[in-house]
Amino acid sequence: MKIFNRWIAQSPFLDAHAVSCLNSSSMKTRTDRYFQSKLRGEKIAVLTAYDYPLARLLDESGIDIILVGDSLGMVVLGYPDTTLVTMDDMAHHTRAVARGVTNALVVADLPFHSYDDARQAVANARRLVEAGAHAVKLEGALAEQITAITAEGIPVMGHLGMLPQQVREEGGYKIKGRTDDESERLIEQARAVEKAGAFSIVLELVTPETAQRITVAVSIPTIGIGSGAGCDGQVLVTHDLVGLFPWFKPKFVTRRAEVATEIRTAVEGFVGATKQGL
């Protein structure tokens, strides 16, 4: 297993937290437990984080996996979709998240056009590991890229179904797996991703029936988002979960807090008190 010892001595990106993670155990060892979770029928809880305080709060709350998602493009940077997110953005936010995490697995997204071929995929996966990620995620059944990254000792989380980085090409966010042909194609893609060496697969906006079939068809965990309860785990954008991005609410999200409302109330109170000289 290659853990990139040369980076530890030479990398300008690697901070103390990342060095500690790499020295303490191999990255593969950190992901092996999720195979066992699936075998035992234990669900896997995954949420996104993009900064130190949120990552630390999630970690202290017992989350299994923290995803530094390219969804930060929308909920943090104000972009219309994920396609404008860069490697610099992902490395920056991954470093911040890694500093706040002690127990959870940190997975970082490879952004749009950062893994067009195997060589590019490996180089950019290395950069995210240098920033503190324990694993990376990429979209699509790209067996060559997944194989190349895992051959370097970097665990890969796959992503099938609705692919946000292709939203402009597909003309919106559309549910996948509605037809028998599409369902069979997704199952075959999932098997290809598993064979290439991925340790898990996100299934986004896949019909619950197809998601359940995929979950049964592969031995690695499936992590659903808007794909029903039949997956081995669930992932949400934390801002959606806690009401921190009130301008859009996905239909499949059950909000468990209204943080935006609390912030507005606090700010309005501060403004009022300040204006009154209090």
Disulfide bonds with the S-S distance in Angstrom:
none
